[in-house]
Amino acid sequence: MAFAAAVSEHPLATHATGEVVGELLERLDGPPDLALLFVTGPHVGVLEDIARSVRQLLRPGTLVGCTAVSVLGGREEVEGTPGVALWAGDTGTVAAHHVEVLDLGEGPTLSGVDGADLEAAGTALVLAEPSTFPVEAVLDALAASHPRLVVAGGVASAGAGPGANRLVLDGELHDRGAIVVLLAPDLPVEVVVSQGCGPVGQPFTVTRAERNMVLELAGRPALERVQETLAGLGDAERAAAAKGLHIGRVVDEHKLEFDRGDFLVRNVLGADRSNGAVAVGDVVEVGDTVQLHVRDAASADTDLRLLLDGREGDAALVFTCNGRGLQLFGEPDHDASVVVESLGTTAVAGMFCAGEIGPVGGRSFLHGFTAVTVIVRSRPSVRFGS
């Protein structure tokens, strides 16, 4: 097989590592080009030992890894308990870097990654430490400097404070910055971003706005449009809206019709009845197209299934929000199972994130409550840089 993945819940790190490495050795045709390792909080202290064993036994060309509150492998999600997940495959040559941000004055300056590598890559996988790596600023800078680069990944979630997480790059551990893995353009990769929401009502054009305050939608006070939309919803959608209302902003305004995947979804933060304004968690400009969205377990399930429907892949990496899983769906293994069933492969692994990275409307953003699926197909014989 070109790709394989495994997960272990064994509380002893040595035993868990042996289980996942053993499964991959049985399934893979030989040493993989790339391996990704995800471990939960109880294994943070022995991550260096785990990584060393993976390198010695599996012999990947490149090993990267990250700590998370929960991990997944195949159909199984290991939430909040000891867990080790391992994914590996024949990706072709990759360029992997530990990256830190040196300057945020006029935009982030990255150390550790060569601009030529960025130009040559097709997809960048990013594993970021939450307290030291400004993901949104870096994504903005990459969108301006390398607009064709697809960026996907997630933010480490084993702990919230500085030093609570670890990143792995081959034989080194880091507690700050990010690991950036640049995949060759000849590796067929497709990134699907399920924001866990369903659109309700109809799209409106923003006719007055000030930064994150939407003052008018289609010539009328924004709050009036919101109230009218909510009044027209069915019982289930209205109940979902009561738990949390969201707004989607179309990123690519060149499209004539809008569907799931065209909207960058952000929270509705509140409203001002005195002027009819609605505050949202994003900067909104006059001329933007927006539509209300609701999120609950049913809409999150439907959204993920619809976006994966008809996709094909030999493997997948899943970066799902730490607010999903049992907390959202009330049952175990939801996102992992849907990805496996939709793609027809068990070579699936990933982590629960404190922020997910993936493209919407042609550029990558930092998301929340999202499931980002990086779908990989077997590559042609030509290798990166040859």
N, C-alpha and C positions, 0 to 999 in steps of 0.2 A: 504493500500500500504506500501511496505517496504521502498521506497524512494520517495521524492518529492522535487520540487524546484519552486521558484517564483521570480519575479523581479517587482520592482515598480519604476516609473519615477516621482512620486509625489515630489514636491520641499520641502514639509514639512516633516521632518524626522519622526515625530510621526505618521503622516498619512501613510507614506511609510512603516514604520515598521509594523503598524497594517495590511496593505494589505498583505505583504509577510507572516507574521506569521499566519494570518487568513487562507490564502490558504493552508499552510502546515498543519494546524490543521484539516482542512477538509479532507485532502488526506491521512495523516498518520494514522496508526492503534493505535499509542500511542506515548509516549515520545521517541524520537530517541536517539540512542547511541551517535551519532556525528552530529553536525551542523557546517556548514561553512558559514560565513557571509562576504560579499564583499560590500564595499561602495565606492562611488566616492568622489572626493575632497570636494565638497560643504558640505558633511556630516562629515568631519573629526572632526570638533570641537564638535560634539554631538555624536561621536561614542560610548563613554562610556554609554550614555543614551540608545542608540539603543541596545547595547549588553545586558544591564541590562534588557530591556523589552523582548528581545528574550529569555533570560534565565528564566525569571519569567513566561512567557506565554507558551513557547514551552517545557521548562524543559528538554533540552538535557543533556545526560550524560557528554558530553564535548562540549564546544563551542570554535571555533577558528575563527579568522577573519583577514582581511587585507584591506588596502585602495588602490584604483587603479584609474587610469584616466578614465577608462570605465569598465562596468560590463556587464554580460549577464545572462539570465535566460530563460529556455525554448527555444523558437525560436527567442527571442528578444535580441538585443544588445543595451545597453544604452551608447552612446559615448559622453564623454565630458560634460555631463549634470548631474544634481542630479539623483542618482540611488542607489538602495539598492537591492542586490540579496542574496537569502538565499537558502541553500541546506541542506538536512538532511535525515538521514536514519538509518536503522538497520544494523550497521556495526559490531556489537559485541563490546566487550571491546577494548578500545584503550588506548595507553599511549601517552600523549601529554606533551611537554616540551617547555619552553622558553630557547633558547640556545644562548650563546655568545662564541666567540672565545677568548681564553685566551693567546695563544702563537702561533706565526707563525714561530718560529725559525727553527725547524726541521720538520715542519708540524703542522697543527692547532690542538690545544687541546681544546675540547669542554667542557663547563661547563653546567650543567643542564640536561644532558642526561646520563643514565646509560648504560654501555656497554652490560649488560645482556639484557636490553630491545631491543637494536639493534640486538643482536643475535637472539632473539625470534621473531622479526617482519618479515613480508613478504614484506611490502611496507612502505616507508616513504614519507609522504606528507610534503613539505617544503614551508613555506611562509617567504620570506627573506626581510629584510630592506636593501636597496641598498648601503648605504654609510658605514655601519659598519659590514657587514657580507660578508667575502670573499668566495663567492659561489664556484668558480672553485677550490680553494685550499681545501675546505671542501669536495667537490665531489671526488677529487683525493685521499684524505686521506681515505674516506669511501670505495672507490673502492679497496684500498689496504688492509684495515682492515676488511671489511665486503663485499666481492665481490658478494655475492648472494642477497644483499639488493637492491631492486628496489627503486630508488629515483625519485620523480616527484613533480612538483609544479611550483612556479613562484616568481618573484621579484616584490615587491610593486612599484607602479608607479604613485601614486597621486601627488607626487612632487619629484624633483630631489635632493634637498639639505638635509642636516642633519635635522632631526626633522619634515620633511614634511609628513612623513608617520606614520601610527600606525599599530601595530599588536595586536590582541586580543587573550588572553587565559583565558577562563572562565571569572572571574570578574576583570581581570587585563589588563591594556593597556601598551604596550611597544613601544618605539621609536627607538630601536636598536636591533641587533641580528636577530634571526629567531624563528619561531614557527615550531616545528617538531612533526608531528603526526604519530605515529607508529601503523600500522594496522596489525591485526593478520594474520598469514599465511593461516588460513582457510577461509578468506574472498577472494572470487575470484575476482582478480583485473588484468586488462590488460592495459598497457600503450602504446598508439600509438603516435609516434612523426612524424608529418608532417612538414618537413622543407621548404615546399612551393616551391620546385624546381623540375625540370625535368632534367634527365641526357641527355647529347648530345654527339655525337661521340662515341668513344670506350674507355674502360679502358686502362690505361698504367701503367707499373711498373716504379717506380722512381729508376733511376740508378745512379744519383748523386744529393746530397742535402746538404745544410748547414742550420740547424735550420729551419727557415721559407722560405728559398730560394730554390726553385726547379730548379736545374741546368740542369738536363737531364731527359727525359722521354723515356724509351725504347731505350737508346743509342744515342739519338739525342737531340740537345738543346731544352729545354722545350718550349721556345717561338715559335720555328718552329712547334712543335706539336700543340700548341694552335692555331696558325695561320692557319694551315692546317684543323684543326677541324672546325674553324669558317667559312672557305671558303666552306666547304661542307654542311653547314646548309641551311635550307629553309628560306624564307623571314621572317616568323613569329619568328622562333628561333633566327635568326640573329638580329632582332629588339629587342628581349628580352635580348640578350647578350650585346647589345649596352647600355642598361640601367644598367646593372650590371652583371658581369661574376663571377661565383663561381666555387669552386673545391670541390669535394667530396673525402674524404679519407676513404677507407674501414677499419673498426675497427676490424672485425673478419676475419683475413686472412686465416683461416682454411676452409672457404667456397670455393667451386669450381666455383660457379656462383654468380653474384652480381645483386641485384635488389634494388628498392626503399626501404629505411629503413636500408640498409647495409652501407650507406655512411654517414659520419659526414661532413656536408656541411659548408664550410667557404668561406669568400670573397677572390677573387683575388685582391690583393692590387696594383699591378703594375708589370712592366717588365723592364729589363735592356737590351737594344739592343746590348750593347757592348759585353756581354757574353752569351746572350740568356737565362738569368735566369728569372724566374717568382716568384714574392713574393706573399705569401698567408698568411691568418690569422690563421695559425696553425703551429706547429712544425711537419715537415715531415722528414721521415727517408728513407734511401736507402732500397729498398725492399717493400715499401708501394705501394698499388694499388690505383690509383686516377683516377677520371673521371670528365670532365667539366660538370657543371650544369648551367641552366639559370632559372631565377625567374621572373614571371610576374603574373598578375591576373589569366590568363588561366592555367598556370602551377601549381599555388598554389591551384586552385580549383580542378584540376585533381588529384594532389598528395593527397590531403585530402580525396577525394572521393574513390580513389583506395585503400588507406591504411585502410579506414573504411569498405570497401566492405566485406560483409560476417561476420563481427563482430557482436556479440550479447551482450547485456547488459541491465540491469534494470535501470541504472542511469549512469551519467557521470559528471566529473568535467573537465572544459576546461580552460587551461591556454594559451591564445593566445597573440601574440605580439601586442604592441601598435602601430606598423607600419602597421598592417593589417586593417581589418574593412573597413570603407568607403574610407580611404586613399589608400588602395590597390585595392579593388574590385569595387569601384565606386557605390556601392549599399549597403543598410543596411542589417544587420543580417546574413551575409554570413556564418561564421563559426558555429554559433549557429544553424542555419537552417540545414546545412549539417549534423551536429552531430545528431540532432533530427531525421531527415529523415533516416539516415543510421542505427541508433540503434533502431528506433521505440519507443522511450520514450521521454517524456517531462521533466523527472526528471534530467535536465541538468542545471548547473550553473557554473559561473567562473568569471575570470577577465582578463583584458588586462594588460600585464606585461611589465616590463623593462628588461626582460630576462626570458626565459622559461627553465625549468629543466625537462629532460626526458632521457630515455635510447636509445642508438644506439649501435648495435653490442654487446650487453651484459653488457654495463656499462653506467652510467648516465653522461650527460654533461650539460653545460649551453649553451643555443642556443639563436639565434635572428631570427626574422621574422618567427617564428615557431608556430604551433598550437599543443599543447600537450593535448591529451585527455586521461583522466584516466577513464577507463570503469569498472564499478562495477556491479557484479551480486549478487543476493540474496545469503546469506551465508548458510552453513549447520547449524544444531542446536548446534554443539559443540562450545563453546566460548573460546576465547584466555585465556590461563592460567589455564583452568579447567582440 
